[in-house]
Each structure stands twice: as C-alpha cells, then as structure tokens.
Amino acid sequence: MKKLTSFLIGSILLLSAACDNTAKTSVNAPEPGEVPATPAAQTTQAAKEDAQSEVRRRQLNADIRSREERNLATSDRTNRATGDLASEVRSKLEANIPGGQLTVNSAQDGTVTVSGTVNNQEQLAKIEPLAKEIKGVKDVIVKATILAPKS
C-alpha cells in the first residue's frame, strides 16, 4: 500500500510539473494566446532568401536521400505511401524552383499532380523532370501556370 501511495503522489507531482511548462520553439516565441508582432520587411526578405539558398537546397536533397534510404531498408522502393511521395516531390520542387507557389498531390498508382504558379517557362519545364527523379513517381500531371507579371 505504501508503494502504491508513493507512486500516485509522485505521478501527480510529475504531471503537475509537466503541465505547467509551456513548450516554445524559441525564447522569442509568443506565449499562448499572445498575438505575435508582424516581422519587419527586412526580416521577411532574409527568411525568403534563406529558404531559397544553396544550403537549404542541399538540406532538402539530403532529406530526400535519407527518406529513400529508409524506404529501401524497410520496404519496396517503388511502392510508396502517397503522403511520402507527395512530400518528397514537394521538397524537391521547393529546393529547385525558387519562388514557386506549388501544391503536390499523389495517387496510389504513383501519379503526382502539381498545381500552382511559377515565375517563368523555364521553371514550368523543370517540374516534370524533377518530380520523376523521386523513386515511385510513375506519371506527373502538371497543372501549374506561369504567374502573370505585375503591372
């Protein structure tokens, strides 16, 4: 009985301490319910450049390679879950088509549909070959269009 009582009290203390601590991704993250300040234009531009940098491209390609290695070790490389397939194609396009606003959907048969907008014809032409670099992609349907220039 003493062991059970000690266990219950310890569990309650541990649970109350865990519930009190709000998880934050950084020191500057807002508290729950607090409205974050709008970032400055310079901060937004720096984040955009970082997202399209060579380092980010290498990170995304390394992520794709590691997923493919994991799939090779655990299952058939060409028979992929649709969520994994769409995620890998999205990462590949994000890394290689800067400024594109693309969405990726995949079907069970390995067909990938890419929709959205890109900045020019060269980027539009890159979509299908880049998507087909991902193992398990059998067909690519490109519904993306070129973004009209702002007047």
N, CA, C and O atoms as a GROMACS GRO file, in nm:
protein
  604
    1MET      N    1   0.083  -0.119   0.000
    1MET     CA    2   0.000   0.000   0.000
    1MET      C    3   0.087   0.126   0.000
    1MET      O    4   0.055   0.223  -0.067
    2LYS      N    5   0.198   0.123   0.075
    2LYS     CA    6   0.287   0.239   0.079
    2LYS      C    7   0.347   0.266  -0.059
    2LYS      O    8   0.361   0.382  -0.099
    3LYS      N    9   0.382   0.160  -0.130
    3LYS     CA   10   0.439   0.177  -0.264
    3LYS      C   11   0.338   0.238  -0.360
    3LYS      O   12   0.373   0.324  -0.441
    4LEU      N   13   0.214   0.195  -0.350
    4LEU     CA   14   0.110   0.248  -0.436
    4LEU      C   15   0.085   0.396  -0.407
    4LEU      O   16   0.068   0.476  -0.498
    5THR      N   17   0.082   0.431  -0.279
    5THR     CA   18   0.060   0.571  -0.239
    5THR      C   19   0.176   0.658  -0.288
    5THR      O   20   0.153   0.766  -0.341
    6SER      N   21   0.297   0.611  -0.270
    6SER     CA   22   0.414   0.686  -0.315
    6SER      C   23   0.411   0.703  -0.467
    6SER      O   24   0.443   0.810  -0.518
    7PHE      N   25   0.373   0.599  -0.537
    7PHE     CA   26   0.364   0.606  -0.683
    7PHE      C   27   0.259   0.708  -0.727
    7PHE      O   28   0.285   0.789  -0.817
    8LEU      N   29   0.143   0.706  -0.665
    8LEU     CA   30   0.036   0.800  -0.701
    8LEU      C   31   0.075   0.945  -0.673
    8LEU      O   32   0.051   1.033  -0.755
    9ILE      N   33   0.134   0.970  -0.558
    9ILE     CA   34   0.177   1.106  -0.525
    9ILE      C   35   0.286   1.153  -0.621
    9ILE      O   36   0.283   1.266  -0.668
   10GLY      N   37   0.382   1.066  -0.649
   10GLY     CA   38   0.488   1.101  -0.743
   10GLY      C   39   0.433   1.129  -0.882
   10GLY      O   40   0.478   1.223  -0.948
   11SER      N   41   0.337   1.050  -0.926
   11SER     CA   42   0.275   1.071  -1.057
   11SER      C   43   0.203   1.204  -1.064
   11SER      O   44   0.212   1.275  -1.164
   12ILE      N   45   0.131   1.238  -0.959
   12ILE     CA   46   0.058   1.365  -0.956
   12ILE      C   47   0.155   1.482  -0.960
   12ILE      O   48   0.131   1.580  -1.032
   13LEU      N   49   0.262   1.476  -0.885
   13LEU     CA   50   0.362   1.583  -0.885
   13LEU      C   51   0.428   1.597  -1.021
   13LEU      O   52   0.447   1.708  -1.071
   14LEU      N   53   0.463   1.486  -1.080
   14LEU     CA   54   0.527   1.488  -1.212
   14LEU      C   55   0.432   1.544  -1.317
   14LEU      O   56   0.473   1.624  -1.402
   15LEU      N   57   0.308   1.504  -1.313
   15LEU     CA   58   0.209   1.551  -1.409
   15LEU      C   59   0.185   1.701  -1.393
   15LEU      O   60   0.174   1.773  -1.492
   16SER      N   61   0.176   1.748  -1.270
   16SER     CA   62   0.152   1.892  -1.249
   16SER      C   63   0.272   1.975  -1.294
   16SER      O   64   0.254   2.085  -1.345
   17ALA      N   65   0.393   1.924  -1.277
   17ALA     CA   66   0.511   1.997  -1.323
   17ALA      C   67   0.518   1.998  -1.475
   17ALA      O   68   0.556   2.099  -1.534
   18ALA      N   69   0.481   1.888  -1.538
   18ALA     CA   70   0.486   1.881  -1.685
   18ALA      C   71   0.380   1.970  -1.748
   18ALA      O   72   0.406   2.031  -1.852
   19CYS      N   73   0.264   1.980  -1.688
   19CYS     CA   74   0.156   2.061  -1.744
   19CYS      C   75   0.181   2.210  -1.727
   19CYS      O   76   0.123   2.291  -1.799
   20ASP      N   77   0.265   2.247  -1.635
   20ASP     CA   78   0.291   2.388  -1.607
   20ASP      C   79   0.387   2.450  -1.709
   20ASP      O   80   0.387   2.572  -1.726
   21ASN      N   81   0.468   2.369  -1.775
   21ASN     CA   82   0.570   2.420  -1.863
   21ASN      C   83   0.519   2.426  -2.006
   21ASN      O   84   0.492   2.323  -2.068
   22THR      N   85   0.505   2.547  -2.060
   22THR     CA   86   0.461   2.564  -2.198
   22THR      C   87   0.579   2.544  -2.292
   22THR      O   88   0.685   2.604  -2.274
   23ALA      N   89   0.561   2.459  -2.392
   23ALA     CA   90   0.667   2.433  -2.488
   23ALA      C   91   0.677   2.549  -2.586
   23ALA      O   92   0.576   2.593  -2.641
   24LYS      N   93   0.798   2.597  -2.607
   24LYS     CA   94   0.822   2.706  -2.701
   24LYS      C   95   0.938   2.666  -2.791
   24LYS      O   96   1.031   2.598  -2.747
   25THR      N   97   0.930   2.707  -2.915
   25THR     CA   98   1.038   2.673  -3.008
   25THR      C   99   1.158   2.764  -2.992
   25THR      O  100   1.268   2.729  -3.033
   26SER      N  101   1.138   2.881  -2.933
   26SER     CA  102   1.248   2.972  -2.907
   26SER      C  103   1.210   3.065  -2.794
   26SER      O  104   1.094   3.071  -2.753
   27VAL      N  105   1.307   3.137  -2.744
   27VAL     CA  106   1.283   3.231  -2.635
   27VAL      C  107   1.189   3.344  -2.681
   27VAL      O  108   1.111   3.396  -2.601
   28ASN      N  109   1.198   3.380  -2.809
   28ASN     CA  110   1.117   3.489  -2.863
   28ASN      C  111   0.976   3.447  -2.902
   28ASN      O  112   0.896   3.531  -2.940
   29ALA      N  113   0.945   3.318  -2.892
   29ALA     CA  114   0.812   3.271  -2.932
   29ALA      C  115   0.707   3.332  -2.840
   29ALA      O  116   0.730   3.346  -2.720
   30PRO      N  117   0.591   3.370  -2.895
   30PRO     CA  118   0.487   3.431  -2.812
   30PRO      C  119   0.425   3.330  -2.717
   30PRO      O  120   0.428   3.210  -2.741
   31GLU      N  121   0.371   3.380  -2.609
   31GLU     CA  122   0.300   3.297  -2.513
   31GLU      C  123   0.168   3.253  -2.576
   31GLU      O  124   0.120   3.319  -2.667
   32PRO      N  125   0.110   3.144  -2.528
   32PRO     CA  126  -0.019   3.102  -2.583
   32PRO      C  127  -0.123   3.213  -2.570
   32PRO      O  128  -0.139   3.273  -2.464
   33GLY      N  129  -0.193   3.240  -2.678
   33GLY     CA  130  -0.294   3.345  -2.679
   33GLY      C  131  -0.241   3.482  -2.714
   33GLY      O  132  -0.319   3.573  -2.745
   34GLU      N  133  -0.110   3.500  -2.710
   34GLU     CA  134  -0.049   3.629  -2.742
   34GLU      C  135  -0.035   3.641  -2.894
   34GLU      O  136   0.005   3.546  -2.961
   35VAL      N  137  -0.069   3.757  -2.947
   35VAL     CA  138  -0.058   3.779  -3.091
   35VAL      C  139   0.085   3.820  -3.122
   35VAL      O  140   0.134   3.920  -3.068
   36PRO      N  141   0.155   3.744  -3.209
   36PRO     CA  142   0.294   3.779  -3.240
   36PRO      C  143   0.301   3.907  -3.323
   36PRO      O  144   0.210   3.939  -3.399
   37ALA      N  145   0.410   3.979  -3.306
   37ALA     CA  146   0.432   4.101  -3.383
   37ALA      C  147   0.460   4.065  -3.528
   37ALA      O  148   0.521   3.962  -3.556
   38THR      N  149   0.416   4.150  -3.619
   38THR     CA  150   0.443   4.130  -3.761
   38THR      C  151   0.591   4.154  -3.787
   38THR      O  152   0.644   4.258  -3.746
   39PRO      N  153   0.660   4.061  -3.854
   39PRO     CA  154   0.804   4.080  -3.877
   39PRO      C  155   0.828   4.195  -3.974
   39PRO      O  156   0.745   4.226  -4.059
   40ALA      N  157   0.944   4.257  -3.960
   40ALA     CA  158   0.983   4.366  -4.049
   40ALA      C  159   1.006   4.312  -4.190
   40ALA      O  160   1.034   4.193  -4.207
   41ALA      N  161   0.994   4.398  -4.289
   41ALA     CA  162   1.012   4.358  -4.428
   41ALA      C  163   1.152   4.299  -4.450
   41ALA      O  164   1.168   4.204  -4.526
   42GLN      N  165   1.251   4.355  -4.382
   42GLN     CA  166   1.388   4.306  -4.396
   42GLN      C  167   1.399   4.162  -4.342
   42GLN      O  168   1.467   4.079  -4.401
   43THR      N  169   1.333   4.134  -4.230
   43THR     CA  170   1.334   4.001  -4.172
   43THR      C  171   1.266   3.901  -4.265
   43THR      O  172   1.314   3.789  -4.283
   44THR      N  173   1.154   3.943  -4.323
   44THR     CA  174   1.081   3.857  -4.416
   44THR      C  175   1.165   3.826  -4.539
   44THR      O  176   1.169   3.712  -4.584
   45GLN      N  177   1.234   3.927  -4.593
   45GLN     CA  178   1.318   3.907  -4.710
   45GLN      C  179   1.435   3.814  -4.678
   45GLN      O  180   1.471   3.728  -4.758
   46ALA      N  181   1.494   3.831  -4.560
   46ALA     CA  182   1.606   3.745  -4.520
   46ALA      C  183   1.560   3.600  -4.506
   46ALA      O  184   1.632   3.508  -4.545
   47ALA      N  185   1.441   3.579  -4.452
   47ALA     CA  186   1.387   3.443  -4.438
   47ALA      C  187   1.360   3.382  -4.575
   47ALA      O  188   1.385   3.263  -4.596
   48LYS      N  189   1.310   3.462  -4.667
   48LYS     CA  190   1.281   3.413  -4.803
   48LYS      C  191   1.411   3.372  -4.872
   48LYS      O  192   1.418   3.267  -4.936
   49GLU      N  193   1.514   3.456  -4.860
   49GLU     CA  194   1.643   3.424  -4.922
   49GLU      C  195   1.704   3.299  -4.861
   49GLU      O  196   1.763   3.218  -4.932
   50ASP      N  197   1.689   3.283  -4.728
   50ASP     CA  198   1.740   3.163  -4.662
   50ASP      C  199   1.668   3.039  -4.711
   50ASP      O  200   1.731   2.935  -4.731
   51ALA      N  201   1.536   3.048  -4.729
   51ALA     CA  202   1.458   2.933  -4.774
   51ALA      C  203   1.497   2.890  -4.915
   51ALA      O  204   1.479   2.774  -4.952
   52GLN      N  205   1.551   2.983  -4.994
   52GLN     CA  206   1.587   2.951  -5.132
   52GLN      C  207   1.738   2.941  -5.151
   52GLN      O  208   1.786   2.941  -5.265
   53SER      N  209   1.813   2.933  -5.043
   53SER     CA  210   1.959   2.931  -5.051
   53SER      C  211   2.011   2.794  -5.092
   53SER      O  212   1.938   2.694  -5.089
   54GLU      N  213   2.137   2.791  -5.129
   54GLU     CA  214   2.204   2.666  -5.167
   54GLU      C  215   2.209   2.571  -5.047
   54GLU      O  216   2.196   2.450  -5.065
   55VAL      N  217   2.228   2.623  -4.927
   55VAL     CA  218   2.233   2.539  -4.807
   55VAL      C  219   2.098   2.468  -4.789
   55VAL      O  220   2.094   2.348  -4.762
   56ARG      N  221   1.989   2.544  -4.803
   56ARG     CA  222   1.855   2.486  -4.789
   56ARG      C  223   1.830   2.380  -4.897
   56ARG      O  224   1.771   2.276  -4.869
   57ARG      N  225   1.875   2.406  -5.019
   57ARG     CA  226   1.860   2.309  -5.128
   57ARG      C  227   1.933   2.179  -5.094
   57ARG      O  228   1.880   2.070  -5.115
   58ARG      N  229   2.056   2.192  -5.041
   58ARG     CA  230   2.131   2.071  -5.003
   58ARG      C  231   2.062   1.997  -4.890
   58ARG      O  232   2.060   1.874  -4.888
   59GLN      N  233   2.005   2.072  -4.793
   59GLN     CA  234   1.934   2.008  -4.682
   59GLN      C  235   1.812   1.930  -4.732
   59GLN      O  236   1.789   1.817  -4.689
   60LEU      N  237   1.736   1.990  -4.822
   60LEU     CA  238   1.618   1.922  -4.876
   60LEU      C  239   1.656   1.798  -4.955
   60LEU      O  240   1.592   1.694  -4.942
   61ASN      N  241   1.761   1.808  -5.036
   61ASN     CA  242   1.805   1.692  -5.113
   61ASN      C  243   1.859   1.581  -5.022
   61ASN      O  244   1.839   1.463  -5.049
   62ALA      N  245   1.927   1.620  -4.914
   62ALA     CA  246   1.975   1.521  -4.818
   62ALA      C  247   1.858   1.453  -4.748
   62ALA      O  248   1.862   1.333  -4.721
   63ASP      N  249   1.754   1.529  -4.719
   63ASP     CA  250   1.634   1.474  -4.657
   63ASP      C  251   1.568   1.373  -4.750
   63ASP      O  252   1.525   1.266  -4.706
   64ILE      N  253   1.560   1.406  -4.877
   64ILE     CA  254   1.502   1.314  -4.975
   64ILE      C  255   1.585   1.185  -4.983
   64ILE      O  256   1.529   1.075  -4.984
   65ARG      N  257   1.717   1.199  -4.988
   65ARG     CA  258   1.804   1.080  -4.993
   65ARG      C  259   1.784   0.992  -4.870
   65ARG      O  260   1.777   0.870  -4.881
   66SER      N  261   1.775   1.054  -4.752
   66SER     CA  262   1.759   0.974  -4.630
   66SER      C  263   1.624   0.904  -4.627
   66SER      O  264   1.614   0.791  -4.580
   67ARG      N  265   1.518   0.969  -4.677
   67ARG     CA  266   1.388   0.903  -4.684
   67ARG      C  267   1.394   0.784  -4.779
   67ARG      O  268   1.339   0.677  -4.749
   68GLU      N  269   1.461   0.802  -4.893
   68GLU     CA  270   1.470   0.692  -4.988
   68GLU      C  271   1.552   0.576  -4.931
   68GLU      O  272   1.520   0.460  -4.956
   69GLU      N  273   1.656   0.607  -4.856
   69GLU     CA  274   1.735   0.502  -4.792
   69GLU      C  275   1.651   0.428  -4.689
   69GLU      O  276   1.659   0.305  -4.678
   70ARG      N  277   1.570   0.502  -4.613
   70ARG     CA  278   1.483   0.440  -4.514
   70ARG      C  279   1.381   0.350  -4.583
   70ARG      O  280   1.357   0.238  -4.538
   71ASN      N  281   1.322   0.398  -4.691
   71ASN     CA  282   1.225   0.317  -4.763
   71ASN      C  283   1.289   0.193  -4.824
   71ASN      O  284   1.227   0.087  -4.829
   72LEU      N  285   1.412   0.206  -4.871
   72LEU     CA  286   1.483   0.091  -4.928
   72LEU      C  287   1.507  -0.014  -4.820
   72LEU      O  288   1.496  -0.134  -4.846
   73ALA      N  289   1.541   0.031  -4.699
   73ALA     CA  290   1.569  -0.061  -4.591
   73ALA      C  291   1.444  -0.126  -4.535
   73ALA      O  292   1.450  -0.238  -4.484
   74THR      N  293   1.330  -0.057  -4.542
   74THR     CA  294   1.210  -0.109  -4.477
   74THR      C  295   1.104  -0.164  -4.570
   74THR      O  296   1.018  -0.240  -4.527
   75SER      N  297   1.108  -0.127  -4.699
   75SER     CA  298   1.001  -0.172  -4.789
   75SER      C  299   1.045  -0.163  -4.934
   75SER      O  300   1.161  -0.135  -4.963
   76ASP      N  301   0.951  -0.187  -5.023
   76ASP     CA  302   0.975  -0.177  -5.167
   76ASP      C  303   0.989  -0.030  -5.204
   76ASP      O  304   0.903   0.051  -5.171
   77ARG      N  305   1.096   0.004  -5.270
   77ARG     CA  306   1.128   0.142  -5.303
   77ARG      C  307   1.030   0.206  -5.399
   77ARG      O  308   1.010   0.328  -5.395
   78THR      N  309   0.969   0.128  -5.485
   78THR     CA  310   0.879   0.186  -5.584
   78THR      C  311   0.733   0.185  -5.540
   78THR      O  312   0.651   0.252  -5.603
   79ASN      N  313   0.699   0.114  -5.434
   79ASN     CA  314   0.564   0.111  -5.384
   79ASN      C  315   0.559   0.198  -5.258
   79ASN      O  316   0.589   0.151  -5.149
   80ARG      N  317   0.522   0.323  -5.274
   80ARG     CA  318   0.535   0.422  -5.167
   80ARG      C  319   0.400   0.467  -5.117
   80ARG      O  320   0.301   0.463  -5.190
   81ALA      N  321   0.395   0.512  -4.993
   81ALA     CA  322   0.274   0.574  -4.940
   81ALA      C  323   0.254   0.706  -5.013
   81ALA      O  324   0.351   0.777  -5.043
   82THR      N  325   0.130   0.740  -5.042
   82THR     CA  326   0.103   0.861  -5.119
   82THR      C  327   0.151   0.987  -5.046
   82THR      O  328   0.197   1.081  -5.110
   83GLY      N  329   0.140   0.989  -4.914
   83GLY     CA  330   0.187   1.105  -4.838
   83GLY      C  331   0.337   1.124  -4.849
   83GLY      O  332   0.385   1.237  -4.862
   84ASP      N  333   0.412   1.013  -4.843
   84ASP     CA  334   0.557   1.022  -4.857
   84ASP      C  335   0.595   1.070  -4.996
   84ASP      O  336   0.684   1.153  -5.011
   85LEU      N  337   0.528   1.018  -5.095
   85LEU     CA  338   0.558   1.055  -5.234
   85LEU      C  339   0.532   1.204  -5.256
   85LEU      O  340   0.617   1.274  -5.311
   86ALA      N  341   0.418   1.252  -5.212
   86ALA     CA  342   0.385   1.394  -5.229
   86ALA      C  343   0.483   1.481  -5.152
   86ALA      O  344   0.525   1.585  -5.203
   87SER      N  345   0.520   1.441  -5.032
   87SER     CA  346   0.613   1.519  -4.951
   87SER      C  347   0.751   1.528  -5.015
   87SER      O  348   0.812   1.635  -5.016
   88GLU      N  349   0.800   1.418  -5.069
   88GLU     CA  350   0.932   1.419  -5.132
   88GLU      C  351   0.933   1.502  -5.260
   88GLU      O  352   1.029   1.574  -5.286
   89VAL      N  353   0.827   1.491  -5.339
   89VAL     CA  354   0.820   1.572  -5.461
   89VAL      C  355   0.811   1.720  -5.424
   89VAL      O  356   0.877   1.803  -5.487
   90ARG      N  357   0.731   1.752  -5.325
   90ARG     CA  358   0.720   1.892  -5.279
   90ARG      C  359   0.855   1.946  -5.235
   90ARG      O  360   0.891   2.059  -5.270
   91SER      N  361   0.931   1.867  -5.159
   91SER     CA  362   1.065   1.910  -5.115
   91SER      C  363   1.157   1.931  -5.235
   91SER      O  364   1.231   2.029  -5.239
   92LYS      N  365   1.153   1.841  -5.330
   92LYS     CA  366   1.239   1.850  -5.449
   92LYS      C  367   1.207   1.977  -5.528
   92LYS      O  368   1.297   2.048  -5.573
   93LEU      N  369   1.078   2.006  -5.546
   93LEU     CA  370   1.038   2.124  -5.620
   93LEU      C  371   1.072   2.252  -5.543
   93LEU      O  372   1.116   2.351  -5.602
   94GLU      N  373   1.052   2.250  -5.412
   94GLU     CA  374   1.084   2.366  -5.329
   94GLU      C  375   1.232   2.400  -5.338
   94GLU      O  376   1.270   2.517  -5.343
   95ALA      N  377   1.316   2.297  -5.340
   95ALA     CA  378   1.461   2.318  -5.343
   95ALA      C  379   1.510   2.369  -5.478
   95ALA      O  380   1.611   2.438  -5.485
   96ASN      N  381   1.439   2.336  -5.585
   96ASN     CA  382   1.490   2.364  -5.718
   96ASN      C  383   1.411   2.467  -5.799
   96ASN      O  384   1.454   2.505  -5.908
   97ILE      N  385   1.298   2.511  -5.748
   97ILE     CA  386   1.218   2.612  -5.818
   97ILE      C  387   1.191   2.726  -5.720
   97ILE      O  388   1.087   2.728  -5.654
   98PRO      N  389   1.285   2.821  -5.710
   98PRO     CA  390   1.268   2.931  -5.615
   98PRO      C  391   1.150   3.020  -5.652
   98PRO      O  392   1.130   3.054  -5.769
   99GLY      N  393   1.074   3.057  -5.553
   99GLY     CA  394   0.961   3.148  -5.573
   99GLY      C  395   0.837   3.082  -5.627
   99GLY      O  396   0.737   3.149  -5.651
  100GLY      N  397   0.840   2.950  -5.648
  100GLY     CA  398   0.721   2.880  -5.697
  100GLY      C  399   0.620   2.864  -5.586
  100GLY      O  400   0.656   2.845  -5.470
  101GLN      N  401   0.494   2.873  -5.622
  101GLN     CA  402   0.384   2.852  -5.528
  101GLN      C  403   0.312   2.726  -5.573
  101GLN      O  404   0.209   2.733  -5.641
  102LEU      N  405   0.365   2.610  -5.534
  102LEU     CA  406   0.317   2.483  -5.588
  102LEU      C  407   0.257   2.394  -5.480
  102LEU      O  408   0.302   2.394  -5.365
  103THR      N  409   0.156   2.319  -5.518
  103THR     CA  410   0.100   2.216  -5.432
  103THR      C  411   0.114   2.083  -5.504
  103THR      O  412   0.111   2.076  -5.627
  104VAL      N  413   0.131   1.978  -5.426
  104VAL     CA  414   0.154   1.845  -5.482
  104VAL      C  415   0.056   1.747  -5.420
  104VAL      O  416   0.042   1.740  -5.298
  105ASN      N  417  -0.012   1.672  -5.505
  105ASN     CA  418  -0.100   1.563  -5.462
  105ASN      C  419  -0.054   1.437  -5.532
  105ASN      O  420  -0.008   1.441  -5.646
  106SER      N  421  -0.068   1.324  -5.463
  106SER     CA  422  -0.028   1.199  -5.527
  106SER      C  423  -0.138   1.095  -5.511
  106SER      O  424  -0.216   1.100  -5.416
  107ALA      N  425  -0.141   1.002  -5.605
  107ALA     CA  426  -0.238   0.893  -5.604
  107ALA      C  427  -0.166   0.762  -5.574
  107ALA      O  428  -0.043   0.754  -5.583
  108GLN      N  429  -0.242   0.662  -5.539
  108GLN     CA  430  -0.186   0.532  -5.502
  108GLN      C  431  -0.106   0.469  -5.616
  108GLN      O  432  -0.014   0.392  -5.589
  109ASP      N  433  -0.139   0.500  -5.741
  109ASP     CA  434  -0.070   0.437  -5.854
  109ASP      C  435   0.061   0.505  -5.893
  109ASP      O  436   0.122   0.468  -5.994
  110GLY      N  437   0.107   0.604  -5.814
  110GLY     CA  438   0.233   0.671  -5.843
  110GLY      C  439   0.218   0.795  -5.930
  110GLY      O  440   0.318   0.852  -5.974
  111THR      N  441   0.095   0.837  -5.954
  111THR     CA  442   0.070   0.958  -6.031
  111THR      C  443   0.076   1.078  -5.938
  111THR      O  444   0.013   1.079  -5.832
  112VAL      N  445   0.151   1.179  -5.978
  112VAL     CA  446   0.166   1.301  -5.898
  112VAL      C  447   0.108   1.417  -5.978
  112VAL      O  448   0.138   1.433  -6.096
  113THR      N  449   0.024   1.498  -5.912
  113THR     CA  450  -0.034   1.616  -5.976
  113THR      C  451   0.024   1.741  -5.909
  113THR      O  452   0.016   1.757  -5.787
  114VAL      N  453   0.082   1.828  -5.990
  114VAL     CA  454   0.143   1.951  -5.940
  114VAL      C  455   0.060   2.069  -5.990
  114VAL      O  456   0.041   2.086  -6.111
  115SER      N  457   0.011   2.152  -5.898
  115SER     CA  458  -0.070   2.268  -5.932
  115SER      C  459  -0.004   2.392  -5.873
  115SER      O  460   0.085   2.382  -5.789
  116GLY      N  461  -0.049   2.509  -5.917
  116GLY     CA  462   0.001   2.634  -5.861
  116GLY      C  463   0.061   2.723  -5.967
  116GLY      O  464   0.025   2.716  -6.084
  117THR      N  465   0.155   2.808  -5.924
  117THR     CA  466   0.218   2.902  -6.018
  117THR      C  467   0.370   2.900  -6.003
  117THR      O  468   0.424   2.872  -5.896
  118VAL      N  469   0.436   2.932  -6.113
  118VAL     CA  470   0.581   2.950  -6.117
  118VAL      C  471   0.609   3.084  -6.184
  118VAL      O  472   0.518   3.146  -6.239
  119ASN      N  473   0.733   3.129  -6.181
  119ASN     CA  474   0.767   3.261  -6.232
  119ASN      C  475   0.792   3.268  -6.382
  119ASN      O  476   0.775   3.374  -6.442
  120ASN      N  477   0.834   3.156  -6.443
  120ASN     CA  478   0.867   3.161  -6.586
  120ASN      C  479   0.856   3.023  -6.651
  120ASN      O  480   0.833   2.923  -6.583
  121GLN      N  481   0.872   3.020  -6.783
  121GLN     CA  482   0.858   2.897  -6.861
  121GLN      C  483   0.966   2.796  -6.823
  121GLN      O  484   0.939   2.676  -6.821
  122GLU      N  485   1.086   2.842  -6.794
  122GLU     CA  486   1.195   2.752  -6.757
  122GLU      C  487   1.159   2.673  -6.631
  122GLU      O  488   1.183   2.552  -6.624
  123GLN      N  489   1.102   2.741  -6.531
  123GLN     CA  490   1.061   2.672  -6.408
  123GLN      C  491   0.949   2.573  -6.436
  123GLN      O  492   0.947   2.463  -6.380
  124LEU      N  493   0.855   2.612  -6.521
  124LEU     CA  494   0.744   2.523  -6.556
  124LEU      C  495   0.797   2.395  -6.622
  124LEU      O  496   0.747   2.286  -6.595
  125ALA      N  497   0.895   2.408  -6.708
  125ALA     CA  498   0.952   2.293  -6.777
  125ALA      C  499   1.030   2.201  -6.683
  125ALA      O  500   1.046   2.082  -6.712
  126LYS      N  501   1.079   2.253  -6.570
  126LYS     CA  502   1.157   2.173  -6.475
  126LYS      C  503   1.071   2.084  -6.388
  126LYS      O  504   1.122   1.988  -6.329
  127ILE      N  505   0.941   2.113  -6.377
  127ILE     CA  506   0.856   2.041  -6.282
  127ILE      C  507   0.854   1.891  -6.309
  127ILE      O  508   0.882   1.812  -6.218
  128GLU      N  509   0.823   1.850  -6.428
  128GLU     CA  510   0.809   1.706  -6.457
  128GLU      C  511   0.940   1.630  -6.438
  128GLU      O  512   0.940   1.526  -6.371
  129PRO      N  513   1.054   1.677  -6.494
  129PRO     CA  514   1.178   1.600  -6.474
  129PRO      C  515   1.220   1.593  -6.327
  129PRO      O  516   1.270   1.490  -6.282
  130LEU      N  517   1.200   1.701  -6.253
  130LEU     CA  518   1.236   1.698  -6.111
  130LEU      C  519   1.149   1.599  -6.034
  130LEU      O  520   1.199   1.523  -5.951
  131ALA      N  521   1.019   1.600  -6.061
  131ALA     CA  522   0.928   1.509  -5.991
  131ALA      C  523   0.962   1.364  -6.023
  131ALA      O  524   0.954   1.278  -5.935
  132LYS      N  525   1.000   1.335  -6.146
  132LYS     CA  526   1.031   1.198  -6.185
  132LYS      C  527   1.163   1.148  -6.127
  132LYS      O  528   1.191   1.028  -6.133
  133GLU      N  529   1.243   1.236  -6.069
  133GLU     CA  530   1.366   1.194  -6.002
  133GLU      C  531   1.335   1.119  -5.873
  133GLU      O  532   1.419   1.044  -5.823
  134ILE      N  533   1.216   1.138  -5.819
  134ILE     CA  534   1.177   1.072  -5.695
  134ILE      C  535   1.132   0.930  -5.727
  134ILE      O  536   1.046   0.909  -5.812
  135LYS      N  537   1.190   0.832  -5.657
  135LYS     CA  538   1.156   0.692  -5.680
  135LYS      C  539   1.009   0.671  -5.643
  135LYS      O  540   0.962   0.716  -5.539
  136GLY      N  541   0.938   0.601  -5.729
  136GLY     CA  542   0.797   0.573  -5.706
  136GLY      C  543   0.704   0.660  -5.787
  136GLY      O  544   0.585   0.629  -5.799
  137VAL      N  545   0.755   0.770  -5.844
  137VAL     CA  546   0.674   0.856  -5.930
  137VAL      C  547   0.670   0.792  -6.068
  137VAL      O  548   0.773   0.775  -6.133
  138LYS      N  549   0.550   0.757  -6.111
  138LYS     CA  550   0.534   0.693  -6.242
  138LYS      C  551   0.485   0.791  -6.348
  138LYS      O  552   0.521   0.780  -6.465
  139ASP      N  553   0.402   0.887  -6.307
  139ASP     CA  554   0.347   0.983  -6.403
  139ASP      C  555   0.331   1.117  -6.332
  139ASP      O  556   0.301   1.122  -6.212
  140VAL      N  557   0.350   1.226  -6.406
  140VAL     CA  558   0.337   1.360  -6.350
  140VAL      C  559   0.236   1.439  -6.433
  140VAL      O  560   0.250   1.450  -6.555
  141ILE      N  561   0.136   1.492  -6.367
  141ILE     CA  562   0.037   1.579  -6.432
  141ILE      C  563   0.067   1.721  -6.384
  141ILE      O  564   0.056   1.750  -6.265
  142VAL      N  565   0.103   1.808  -6.477
  142VAL     CA  566   0.140   1.945  -6.442
  142VAL      C  567   0.021   2.036  -6.473
  142VAL      O  568  -0.016   2.055  -6.589
  143LYS      N  569  -0.039   2.091  -6.368
  143LYS     CA  570  -0.149   2.185  -6.382
  143LYS      C  571  -0.104   2.326  -6.343
  143LYS      O  572  -0.186   2.416  -6.329
  144ALA      N  573   0.025   2.343  -6.325
  144ALA     CA  574   0.081   2.473  -6.284
  144ALA      C  575   0.079   2.568  -6.402
  144ALA      O  576   0.082   2.527  -6.518
  145THR      N  577   0.074   2.696  -6.370
  145THR     CA  578   0.075   2.801  -6.472
  145THR      C  579   0.184   2.902  -6.439
  145THR      O  580   0.238   2.904  -6.329
  146ILE      N  581   0.215   2.985  -6.538
  146ILE     CA  582   0.313   3.091  -6.518
  146ILE      C  583   0.243   3.212  -6.460
  146ILE      O  584   0.140   3.256  -6.512
  147LEU      N  585   0.298   3.264  -6.353
  147LEU     CA  586   0.240   3.381  -6.286
  147LEU      C  587   0.250   3.502  -6.377
  147LEU      O  588   0.358   3.534  -6.428
  148ALA      N  589   0.138   3.569  -6.397
  148ALA     CA  590   0.137   3.690  -6.481
  148ALA      C  591   0.218   3.799  -6.413
  148ALA      O  592   0.206   3.819  -6.292
  149PRO      N  593   0.301   3.872  -6.491
  149PRO     CA  594   0.380   3.980  -6.430
  149PRO      C  595   0.289   4.091  -6.378
  149PRO      O  596   0.185   4.122  -6.437
  150LYS      N  597   0.331   4.149  -6.266
  150LYS     CA  598   0.255   4.260  -6.207
  150LYS      C  599   0.276   4.386  -6.290
  150LYS      O  600   0.387   4.418  -6.330
  151SER      N  601   0.166   4.456  -6.314
  151SER     CA  602   0.178   4.578  -6.395
  151SER      C  603   0.203   4.698  -6.310
  151SER      O  604   0.215   4.809  -6.362
   0.00000   0.00000   0.00000
